[in-house]
């Protein structure tokens, strides 16, 4: 909250708990915000790790065919492991990006393939990026240090009230039918609250699921040659900030030429 007082943040707390938000809406919102921020003489900085949303900005996103509700319902009746196995066959690249338990995205990818005969990955490559220049920076660390950092973050979240927060969210009406429910931390904690797993199992599941997401994200970033990587292993935030400043000055100068 202190950072948000010092620096203007956008697109935080803008969607109701049970509302929906997608990459296309995000792209539209970001495009409008970039124009507004630049009109005030400031430099917009986009921060985040979700590859779908970053890809919508950097590479564009396709609208795709309209939903076929009959086909979608038929797919939703199939077990998650069978759906994922089908996705691996027809679109292995999408299978790398999409978690095996993310049924909605798996079903959408299979729906698109069934309707168009093309993979959602190939169609996304035809999308148009925003007509802007971007300097892209990524933070990386040694593999084991990265996993330990994730474990420490999970323990911090649990110590700071994650369980009570999820209990409160469910009391407010959040259920598996809602998009927000798929966020890492919510379904795992819900399983604990329902007595399906132990407190230790909850911690381990959160660490493993977050680590799996991080590995998928890093795999995508490594395929994106435009990223300037900064190794943060064993370095203080102040050291990293200075290096980012140096790279930023160089890249901003390049973009202005």
KENUPA-413993 format. One record per residue: residue number from 1; residue in three letters; chain; x negated, y, z of N, C-alpha, C in turn. Coordinates in steps of 0.001 Angstrom, whole numbers, padded with zeros to 6 digits. Atoms other than C-alpha are relative to their C-alpha. Layout:
// residues N
> kolpa,roro,tormi,n_x,n_y,n_z,ca_x,ca_y,ca_z,c_x,c_y,c_z
> NUM,Ala,A,X,Y,Z,X,Y,Z,X,Y,Z $
...
// end
This chain:
// residues 257
> kolpa,roro,tormi,n_x,n_y,n_z,ca_x,ca_y,ca_z,c_x,c_y,c_z
> 1,Unk,A,-000823,-001205,000000,000000,000000,000000,-000860,001259,000000 $
> 2,Unk,A,000893,-001160,-000017,-002930,002332,000671,-000468,000343,-001408 $
> 3,Unk,A,000418,-000227,001383,-004155,001865,-002903,001117,000649,-000801 $
> 4,Unk,A,-001123,-000539,000756,-000686,002639,-004223,000264,001458,000357 $
> 5,Unk,A,-000143,-001415,-000363,-000701,005928,-002304,-001051,000850,-000710 $
> 6,Unk,A,001103,-000759,000598,-004048,006970,-003795,000049,000023,-001524 $
> 7,Unk,A,-000019,000136,001462,-003515,005769,-007380,001402,-000425,-000429 $
> 8,Unk,A,-001344,000347,000476,-000222,005663,-009281,000018,-001420,-000564 $
> 9,Unk,A,-000199,001355,000505,000913,002070,-009855,001368,-000062,-000684 $
> 10,Unk,A,-001246,000112,000763,003620,001041,-012307,000422,-001467,-000123 $
> 11,Unk,A,-000581,001330,000218,005887,-001962,-012934,-000182,-000913,001207 $
> 12,Unk,A,-000014,000773,-001242,005839,-003077,-009289,001361,000213,000651 $
> 13,Unk,A,-001322,-000066,-000641,009149,-003892,-007568,001048,000618,-000925 $
> 14,Unk,A,-000948,-000578,000956,011127,-003079,-010721,001090,-000992,-000413 $
> 15,Unk,A,-000970,001018,000404,013053,-006361,-011146,000684,-000559,001245 $
> 16,Unk,A,-000692,000589,-001147,015760,-007601,-008743,-000477,-001427,000251 $
> 17,Unk,A,000468,001323,-000397,014950,-010788,-006862,000511,-001101,-000917 $
> 18,Unk,A,-000595,001046,000832,017317,-012862,-008974,000071,000402,-001471 $
> 19,Unk,A,-000030,-000476,001377,016716,-010899,-012187,-000959,-000749,-000903 $
> 20,Unk,A,000874,000627,000990,014878,-011882,-015361,-000930,001048,-000597 $
> 21,Unk,A,000988,-000895,000611,011780,-010392,-016953,-000866,-000857,-000899 $
> 22,Unk,A,000785,000816,000918,009885,-011588,-019995,-001114,000826,-000632 $
> 23,Unk,A,001170,-000654,000594,006764,-010793,-021995,000396,001088,-000989 $
> 24,Unk,A,-000449,-001008,000952,008707,-008878,-024643,000410,001289,000723 $
> 25,Unk,A,-000388,-001169,-000789,010229,-006573,-022022,-001232,000676,000587 $
> 26,Unk,A,001244,-000533,-000551,006816,-006169,-020417,-000748,000812,-001044 $
> 27,Unk,A,000707,-000708,001075,005247,-005190,-023732,000655,001352,-000278 $
> 28,Unk,A,-000724,-001242,000262,007958,-002588,-024343,-000221,001011,001125 $
> 29,Unk,A,000209,-000886,-001146,007587,-001170,-020828,-001416,000567,000011 $
> 30,Unk,A,001399,-000438,000001,003788,-001025,-021112,-000241,001032,-001094 $
> 31,Unk,A,000188,-000936,001116,003919,000707,-024496,000524,001388,000374 $
> 32,Unk,A,-000572,-001285,-000410,006188,003421,-023073,-000848,000660,001087 $
> 33,Unk,A,000807,-000546,-001090,004040,003817,-019958,-001338,000533,-000492 $
> 34,Unk,A,001276,-000467,000549,000810,004112,-021949,000167,001391,-000606 $
> 35,Unk,A,-000251,-001310,000616,002279,006992,-023942,000208,001072,001060 $
> 36,Unk,A,-000303,-000974,-001050,003545,008697,-020794,-001253,000362,000797 $
> 37,Unk,A,001221,-000241,-000782,000254,008303,-018883,-001007,000811,-000812 $
> 38,Unk,A,000938,-000739,000853,-001858,009494,-021819,000459,001441,-000216 $
> 39,Unk,A,-000506,-001365,000194,000416,012528,-022240,-000375,000907,001170 $
> 40,Unk,A,000427,-000771,-001175,-000701,013587,-018741,-001518,000113,000082 $
> 41,Unk,A,001451,-000101,000036,-004355,013296,-019739,-000720,-001042,000815 $
> 42,Unk,A,000613,001057,-000805,-005007,010099,-017797,-000245,-001248,-000842 $
> 43,Unk,A,000333,001247,000685,-006453,006739,-018817,000788,-001148,000621 $
> 44,Unk,A,-000743,001139,-000547,-004065,003768,-018404,-000937,-001195,000210 $
> 45,Unk,A,000758,001220,-000293,-005614,000678,-016782,001005,-001110,000277 $
> 46,Unk,A,-000911,001131,-000163,-003769,-002625,-017117,-000740,-001084,000777 $
> 47,Unk,A,000668,000958,-000883,-004622,-005069,-014325,000887,-001227,000162 $
> 48,Unk,A,-000777,001213,-000216,-003555,-008675,-014087,-000662,-001210,-000626 $
> 49,Unk,A,000616,001210,000519,-004309,-012276,-014939,000926,-000892,-000796 $
> 50,Unk,A,-000940,000840,000739,-001146,-013651,-016534,-000260,000052,-001495 $
> 51,Unk,A,000431,-000025,001400,-002275,-014675,-020009,001146,000261,-000969 $
> 52,Unk,A,-001126,-000234,000910,001197,-014648,-021589,000262,001496,-000143 $
> 53,Unk,A,-000303,-001427,000027,001736,-011014,-020655,-001152,000793,-000611 $
> 54,Unk,A,001138,-000670,000630,-001781,-009950,-021613,-000013,-000251,-001500 $
> 55,Unk,A,-000029,000333,001426,-001438,-011748,-024933,001063,000819,-000723 $
> 56,Unk,A,-001062,-000804,000609,001787,-009844,-025592,-000499,001392,-000359 $
> 57,Unk,A,000551,-001329,000263,-000216,-006612,-025426,-001142,-000059,-001000 $
> 58,Unk,A,001227,000039,000801,-003529,-007622,-026984,000211,-000607,-001379 $
> 59,Unk,A,-000178,000708,001265,-002247,-009927,-029722,001414,000105,-000553 $
> 60,Unk,A,-001385,-000077,000437,001461,-009275,-029893,000769,-001243,000392 $
> 61,Unk,A,-000851,001130,-000340,004381,-011595,-029328,001139,-000068,-001002 $
> 62,Unk,A,-001059,000141,000996,006933,-012987,-031715,001348,-000157,000703 $
> 63,Unk,A,-001326,000094,-000610,010669,-012828,-031072,000522,-001425,-000033 $
> 64,Unk,A,-000412,001394,000080,011283,-016386,-032241,001469,-000155,-000350 $
> 65,Unk,A,-001404,000241,000331,014560,-018016,-033229,000884,000143,001229 $
> 66,Unk,A,-000950,-000086,-001108,017658,-017482,-031133,000140,-001360,000670 $
> 67,Unk,A,-000130,001247,-000751,018283,-020055,-028438,001106,-000872,-000589 $
> 68,Unk,A,-000997,000992,000385,020106,-023204,-029512,000450,-000668,001297 $
> 69,Unk,A,-000411,000421,-001339,022103,-023869,-026347,000244,-001506,000087 $
> 70,Unk,A,-000239,001447,-000018,023118,-027410,-027305,-001325,-000758,000046 $
> 71,Unk,A,001321,000624,000004,019517,-028356,-028099,-000690,000213,001339 $
> 72,Unk,A,000670,-000307,-001264,018256,-026627,-024972,000545,-000853,001138 $
> 73,Unk,A,-000589,000820,-001059,020695,-028453,-022719,-000432,-001456,-000122 $
> 74,Unk,A,000463,001379,000212,019693,-031770,-024291,-001434,-000165,000493 $
> 75,Unk,A,001391,000060,-000449,016024,-031005,-023634,-000092,000078,001518 $
> 76,Unk,A,000046,-000172,-001451,016705,-029909,-020072,000419,-001258,000754 $
> 77,Unk,A,-000399,001249,-000654,018230,-033307,-019333,-001142,-001016,000056 $
> 78,Unk,A,001121,000937,000027,014901,-035002,-020057,-000950,000259,001171 $
> 79,Unk,A,000961,-000174,-001098,012304,-035606,-017296,-001157,000911,-000416 $
> 80,Unk,A,001077,-000955,000285,009511,-033037,-017032,-001208,-000657,-000647 $
> 81,Unk,A,001199,000643,000552,006731,-035539,-017754,000191,-000390,-001459 $
> 82,Unk,A,-000265,000355,001395,008410,-036681,-020990,-000010,001248,-000886 $
> 83,Unk,A,000024,-001255,000760,008946,-033091,-022132,-001436,000455,-000229 $
> 84,Unk,A,001388,-000453,000106,005316,-032269,-021424,-000784,-000877,-000966 $
> 85,Unk,A,000681,000909,000933,004115,-035358,-023304,000353,000354,-001445 $
> 86,Unk,A,-000413,-000417,001347,006134,-034229,-026339,-000708,001287,-000404 $
> 87,Unk,A,000679,-001265,000296,004651,-030746,-026097,-001466,-000240,-000336 $
> 88,Unk,A,001406,000310,000274,001130,-032194,-025998,-000190,-000518,-001425 $
> 89,Unk,A,000094,000548,001356,001842,-033968,-029291,000227,001069,-001068 $
> 90,Unk,A,-000361,-000955,001058,003442,-031108,-031232,-000751,001326,000111 $
> 91,Unk,A,000680,-001286,-000188,001530,-028165,-029731,-000995,-000113,001159 $
> 92,Unk,A,000970,000201,-001088,-001565,-029152,-027719,-000532,001295,000598 $
> 93,Unk,A,000483,-001283,-000538,-002681,-025519,-027386,000982,000568,001024 $
> 94,Unk,A,-001011,-000480,-000947,000593,-024567,-025720,-000010,-000852,001265 $
> 95,Unk,A,000037,000893,-001157,000296,-027605,-023458,-001127,000366,000959 $
> 96,Unk,A,001103,-000455,-000859,-003014,-026236,-022175,000422,001235,000791 $
> 97,Unk,A,-000405,-001262,-000640,-001416,-022857,-021384,001130,-000180,001004 $
> 98,Unk,A,-001233,000123,-000777,001835,-024107,-019871,-000135,-001118,001029 $
> 99,Unk,A,000086,000999,-001066,001986,-025933,-016544,001039,-001094,-000219 $
> 100,Unk,A,-000876,001153,000209,003553,-029392,-016576,001358,000185,000677 $
> 101,Unk,A,-001266,-000207,-000710,006246,-028200,-014132,000773,001234,-000456 $
> 102,Unk,A,-000693,-001198,000495,007179,-025037,-016051,000986,-000420,-001086 $
> 103,Unk,A,-000953,000613,000931,010229,-026634,-017632,000561,000994,-001016 $
> 104,Unk,A,-000628,-000958,000909,011690,-023458,-019131,-000907,000344,-001177 $
> 105,Unk,A,000924,-000324,001094,008570,-022576,-021126,-000264,-001222,-000883 $
> 106,Unk,A,000177,001225,000792,008072,-026207,-022195,001192,-000195,-000926 $
> 107,Unk,A,-001216,000169,000794,011676,-026411,-023360,000056,001030,-001121 $
> 108,Unk,A,-000020,-001030,001046,011379,-023112,-025247,-000972,-000353,-001119 $
> 109,Unk,A,000983,000373,001022,008229,-024315,-027031,000515,-001147,-000863 $
> 110,Unk,A,-000549,001129,000757,009922,-027578,-028028,001199,000434,-000837 $
> 111,Unk,A,-001154,-000532,000725,013075,-025710,-029052,-000456,000720,-001265 $
> 112,Unk,A,000533,-000730,001153,011068,-023413,-031340,-000539,-000966,-001042 $
> 113,Unk,A,000569,000973,000943,009236,-026363,-032889,001100,-000767,-000723 $
> 114,Unk,A,-001101,000753,000609,012475,-028267,-033498,000746,000847,-001027 $
> 115,Unk,A,-000770,-000877,000886,014214,-025273,-035099,-000804,000431,-001222 $
> 116,Unk,A,000802,-000592,001084,011334,-023901,-037196,-000933,-000981,-000689 $
> 117,Unk,A,000987,000926,000555,009102,-026916,-037760,-001423,000475,000206 $
> 118,Unk,A,001321,-000540,-000303,006183,-024769,-036550,-000195,000065,001511 $
> 119,Unk,A,000272,-000093,-001433,004458,-024682,-033197,000142,001445,000458 $
> 120,Unk,A,-000124,-001348,-000543,005073,-021717,-030934,-001360,000697,000000 $
> 121,Unk,A,001351,-000565,000053,001286,-021240,-030875,-000280,000625,-001360 $
> 122,Unk,A,000232,-000531,001349,001106,-020804,-034664,000837,001247,-000251 $
> 123,Unk,A,-000867,-001160,000204,004047,-018409,-034660,-000502,001207,000788 $
> 124,Unk,A,000522,-001105,-000803,002511,-016341,-031876,-001217,000643,-000650 $
> 125,Unk,A,001178,-000546,000677,-000632,-015936,-033967,000384,000982,-001108 $
> 126,Unk,A,-000474,-000911,001036,001479,-014110,-036558,000528,001311,000584 $
> 127,Unk,A,-000540,-001191,-000655,002567,-011521,-033991,-000928,001199,-000202 $
> 128,Unk,A,000748,-001246,000210,001438,-007893,-034198,-000371,000628,001339 $
> 129,Unk,A,000397,-000638,-001259,-000626,-006350,-031370,000419,001464,000032 $
> 130,Unk,A,-000271,-001432,-000097,000013,-002858,-030070,-001048,000766,-000806 $
> 131,Unk,A,000944,-000764,000836,-001596,-000251,-032388,-000910,000889,000845 $
> 132,Unk,A,000864,-000729,-000925,-004104,000752,-029716,-001331,-000725,000134 $
> 133,Unk,A,001297,000613,-000286,-007761,000138,-028880,-000090,-000296,001496 $
> 134,Unk,A,000134,000395,-001393,-008472,-001754,-025674,-001439,-000393,000295 $
> 135,Unk,A,001250,000546,-000530,-011636,-002346,-023667,000404,-001000,001079 $
> 136,Unk,A,-000473,001068,-000883,-011161,-005669,-021869,-001143,-000490,000884 $
> 137,Unk,A,000993,000464,-000963,-013082,-006583,-018710,000570,-001169,000794 $
> 138,Unk,A,-000409,001142,-000800,-012944,-009874,-016843,-000991,-000250,001119 $
> 139,Unk,A,000856,000344,-001132,-014275,-010860,-013423,-000099,-001517,000090 $
> 140,Unk,A,000188,001443,-000125,-015762,-014318,-013033,-000934,-000294,001163 $
> 141,Unk,A,000937,000423,-001032,-017567,-016268,-010344,-000300,-001483,-000165 $
> 142,Unk,A,000396,001400,000076,-019305,-019591,-009930,001173,-000880,000434 $
> 143,Unk,A,-001189,000840,-000136,-016804,-022461,-009998,000367,-000300,001457 $
> 144,Unk,A,-000308,000379,-001378,-017091,-023635,-006377,000324,001230,000841 $
> 145,Unk,A,-000298,-001239,-000721,-017171,-020067,-005064,001411,000481,-000326 $
> 146,Unk,A,-001345,-000379,000432,-014014,-019374,-007078,001047,-000819,000749 $
> 147,Unk,A,-000959,000864,-000691,-012225,-022358,-005571,000064,000343,001490 $
> 148,Unk,A,000018,-000369,-001413,-013324,-021369,-002062,000725,001323,000236 $
> 149,Unk,A,-000697,-001285,-000119,-012050,-017831,-002645,001510,-000201,-000071 $
> 150,Unk,A,-001429,000305,000103,-008679,-019239,-003701,000495,-000620,001300 $
> 151,Unk,A,-000393,000642,-001254,-008559,-021440,-000588,000113,001025,001126 $
> 152,Unk,A,-000033,-001037,-001036,-009370,-018460,001629,001216,000899,-000172 $
> 153,Unk,A,-001155,-000853,000271,-006664,-016392,-000069,001296,-000704,000395 $
> 154,Unk,A,-001196,000761,-000376,-004072,-019146,000417,000165,-000006,001519 $
> 155,Unk,A,-000078,000022,-001468,-004905,-019422,004132,000387,001375,000546 $
> 156,Unk,A,-000360,-001361,-000409,-004659,-015646,004443,001491,000256,-000222 $
> 157,Unk,A,-001424,-000176,000293,-001223,-015651,002780,000859,-000734,001026 $
> 158,Unk,A,-000756,000769,-000987,-000008,-018369,005146,-000062,000677,001367 $
> 159,Unk,A,000154,-000676,-001292,-001396,-016517,008173,000792,001302,000057 $
> 160,Unk,A,-000692,-001295,000050,000291,-013303,007012,001503,-000119,-000223 $
> 161,Unk,A,-001457,000133,-000001,003783,-014778,006873,000652,-000509,-001263 $
> 162,Unk,A,-000595,000511,001237,004300,-016538,003530,001230,-000848,000279 $
> 163,Unk,A,-001126,000899,-000289,006583,-019144,005102,001239,000796,000383 $
> 164,Unk,A,-001145,-000834,-000396,008809,-016534,006752,000535,000795,-001187 $
> 165,Unk,A,-000430,-000771,001167,008874,-014526,003519,000862,-000852,-000928 $
> 166,Unk,A,-000780,000876,000878,010085,-017482,001455,001319,-000370,000666 $
> 167,Unk,A,-001247,000282,-000720,012633,-018336,004144,000978,001163,-000182 $
> 168,Unk,A,-000835,-001189,000172,013936,-014762,003880,000516,000114,-001430 $
> 169,Unk,A,-000410,-000077,001403,014002,-014851,000069,001130,-000981,-000295 $
> 170,Unk,A,-001069,000985,000228,016100,-018007,000097,001290,000445,000679 $
> 171,Unk,A,-001191,-000500,-000685,018458,-016430,002612,000671,001109,-000802 $
> 172,Unk,A,-000535,-001066,000851,018866,-013550,000139,000580,-000532,-001313 $
> 173,Unk,A,-000622,000588,001181,019975,-015974,-002575,-000938,-000571,-001034 $
> 174,Unk,A,000943,000550,000981,016784,-017019,-004365,000118,-001513,-000036 $
> 175,Unk,A,-000175,001445,000170,017207,-020528,-005784,-000810,-000474,-001197 $
> 176,Unk,A,000786,000526,001128,015502,-022851,-008311,000485,000466,-001368 $
> 177,Unk,A,-000522,-000470,001282,017726,-021401,-011056,-000583,001357,-000405 $
> 178,Unk,A,000496,-001347,000271,015998,-018020,-010813,-001456,-000015,-000439 $
> 179,Unk,A,001349,-000080,000561,012847,-017017,-012685,-001060,000158,001089 $
> 180,Unk,A,000990,-000266,-001045,011058,-015756,-009557,-000344,-001242,000802 $
> 181,Unk,A,000216,001221,-000789,011402,-019183,-007960,-001192,-000796,-000514 $
> 182,Unk,A,001104,000769,000587,008742,-020535,-010347,-001366,000557,000391 $
> 183,Unk,A,001267,-000598,-000409,006078,-018242,-008872,-000727,-000913,000972 $
> 184,Unk,A,000765,000844,-000918,003289,-020222,-007217,000118,000548,001416 $
> 185,Unk,A,-000177,-000391,-001392,003916,-020146,-003486,001424,-000199,000463 $
> 186,Unk,A,-001406,000110,-000392,007695,-020241,-003547,000487,-001451,-000011 $
> 187,Unk,A,-000505,001381,-000035,008578,-023825,-004637,-000750,-000881,000993 $
> 188,Unk,A,000773,000802,-000944,005756,-025275,-002540,000464,000257,001441 $
> 189,Unk,A,-000435,-000349,-001349,006852,-023379,000569,001430,-000465,000243 $
> 190,Unk,A,-001370,000496,-000128,010483,-024284,-000096,000003,-001491,000326 $
> 191,Unk,A,000102,001436,-000286,009473,-027961,-000110,-000374,-000230,001461 $
> 192,Unk,A,000362,000101,-001422,007865,-027443,003309,001204,000321,000882 $
> 193,Unk,A,-001164,-000394,-000800,010945,-025659,004668,001085,-001068,-000019 $
> 194,Unk,A,-000997,001064,000120,013106,-028541,003426,-000475,-001315,000611 $
> 195,Unk,A,000507,001197,-000655,010927,-031040,005296,-000573,-001046,-000929 $
> 196,Unk,A,000503,000972,000974,009596,-032676,002137,-001506,-000200,000098 $
> 197,Unk,A,001451,000099,-000140,005910,-031966,002855,-000415,000616,001334 $
> 198,Unk,A,000513,-000528,-001262,003778,-031177,005907,-000653,001365,-000207 $
> 199,Unk,A,000687,-001291,000076,002103,-027872,006733,-001355,-000150,-000692 $
> 200,Unk,A,001282,000240,000652,-001253,-029349,005677,000186,-000259,-001488 $
> 201,Unk,A,-000293,000260,001415,000267,-030642,002433,000322,001301,-000731 $
> 202,Unk,A,-000348,-001291,000601,001660,-027163,001776,-001264,000772,-000352 $
> 203,Unk,A,001245,-000735,000248,-001767,-025567,002114,-000769,-000610,-001167 $
> 204,Unk,A,000753,000668,001064,-003417,-028167,-000119,000683,000171,-001352 $
> 205,Unk,A,-000727,-000141,001267,-000678,-027931,-002741,-000147,001417,-000550 $
> 206,Unk,A,000174,-001386,000441,-000940,-024137,-002863,-001395,000220,-000584 $
> 207,Unk,A,001371,-000146,000494,-004716,-024318,-003278,-000149,-000683,-001352 $
> 208,Unk,A,000157,000756,001247,-004536,-026995,-005983,000765,000634,-001154 $
> 209,Unk,A,-000795,-000603,001070,-001750,-025306,-007956,-000588,001339,-000453 $
> 210,Unk,A,000625,-001276,000366,-003468,-021917,-007823,-001287,-000240,-000776 $
> 211,Unk,A,001243,000335,000697,-006767,-023483,-008882,000289,-000482,-001421 $
> 212,Unk,A,-000377,000469,001340,-005060,-025235,-011814,000378,001171,-000897 $
> 213,Unk,A,-000370,-001193,000769,-003552,-021926,-012924,-001244,000802,-000368 $
> 214,Unk,A,001219,-000771,000259,-006920,-020183,-012604,-000829,-000644,-001104 $
> 215,Unk,A,000783,000693,001033,-008623,-022840,-014739,000639,000171,-001372 $
> 216,Unk,A,-000678,-000200,001289,-005972,-022532,-017467,-000214,001425,-000500 $
> 217,Unk,A,000214,-001389,000395,-006335,-018764,-017443,-001425,000220,-000492 $
> 218,Unk,A,001392,-000161,000412,-010127,-018959,-017657,-000240,-000645,-001360 $
> 219,Unk,A,000149,000652,001307,-009870,-021386,-020586,000495,000922,-001106 $
> 220,Unk,A,-000525,-000934,001007,-007735,-018838,-022452,-000950,001173,-000178 $
> 221,Unk,A,000884,-001159,000086,-010050,-015955,-021611,-001297,-000334,-000724 $
> 222,Unk,A,001250,000386,000658,-013100,-017884,-022789,000167,-000072,-001516 $
> 223,Unk,A,-000260,000027,001444,-011453,-018223,-026199,000171,001414,-000560 $
> 224,Unk,A,-000190,-001388,000414,-010973,-014447,-026278,-001356,000698,000029 $
> 225,Unk,A,001371,-000518,000072,-014340,-013111,-027475,-000103,001483,000322 $
> 226,Unk,A,000047,-001445,-000233,-013362,-009478,-026817,-000194,000360,001471 $
> 227,Unk,A,000123,-000275,-001430,-013717,-009843,-023041,-001457,000254,000380 $
> 228,Unk,A,001311,-000252,-000603,-016737,-008269,-021318,000028,-000566,001415 $
> 229,Unk,A,-000051,000705,-001283,-017492,-010560,-018375,-000966,000599,001011 $
> 230,Unk,A,000817,-000489,-001107,-018817,-009391,-015016,000010,-001062,001095 $
> 231,Unk,A,000106,001046,-001022,-020085,-012030,-012567,000022,000645,001382 $
> 232,Unk,A,-000149,-000603,-001330,-018957,-011209,-009020,-000469,-000933,001108 $
> 233,Unk,A,000422,000976,-001002,-020424,-014273,-007274,-001009,000612,000969 $
> 234,Unk,A,000921,-000471,-001032,-022018,-013212,-003980,-000254,001490,000003 $
> 235,Unk,A,000224,-001444,000082,-021693,-009515,-004758,001090,000751,000761 $
> 236,Unk,A,-000965,-000817,-000735,-020003,-006783,-002762,000926,000713,-000976 $
> 237,Unk,A,-000907,-000763,000868,-016973,-004927,-004157,-000640,001283,-000516 $
> 238,Unk,A,000641,-001249,000411,-019109,-001775,-004256,-000953,-000230,-001175 $
> 239,Unk,A,000911,000330,001097,-021741,-003439,-006470,000772,-000240,-001290 $
> 240,Unk,A,-000805,000329,001178,-019090,-004778,-008819,000611,001265,-000585 $
> 241,Unk,A,-000621,-001245,000468,-017357,-001386,-009005,-000989,000848,-000791 $
> 242,Unk,A,001011,-000780,000717,-020605,000303,-010048,-000260,-000573,-001389 $
> 243,Unk,A,000246,000612,001307,-021163,-002217,-012832,001179,000234,-000935 $
> 244,Unk,A,-001187,-000262,000819,-017586,-001819,-014050,-000020,001440,-000503 $
> 245,Unk,A,000094,-001406,000414,-018100,001950,-014107,-000961,000165,-001173 $
> 246,Unk,A,000985,-000103,001085,-021182,001533,-016310,000576,-000532,-001305 $
> 247,Unk,A,-000600,000580,001200,-019378,-000762,-018732,001140,000880,-000511 $
> 248,Unk,A,-001145,-000824,000397,-016301,001481,-018713,-000457,001236,-000754 $
> 249,Unk,A,000510,-001194,000679,-018299,004572,-019628,-000444,-000336,-001419 $
> 250,Unk,A,000474,000411,001325,-019881,002684,-022522,001165,-000295,-000937 $
> 251,Unk,A,-001119,000398,000848,-016603,001239,-023805,000902,001177,-000334 $
> 252,Unk,A,-000839,-001174,000274,-014655,004478,-023458,-000663,000878,-001049 $
> 253,Unk,A,000729,-000748,001027,-017363,006221,-025447,000156,-000634,-001363 $
> 254,Unk,A,-000169,000707,001283,-017056,003545,-028127,001393,000251,-000563 $
> 255,Unk,A,-001372,-000170,000472,-013273,003913,-028309,000263,001415,-000504 $
> 256,Unk,A,-000210,-001395,000404,-013532,007693,-028673,-000688,000332,-001316 $
> 257,Unk,A,000725,-000303,001242,-015889,007472,-031643,000892,-000205,-001215 $
// end
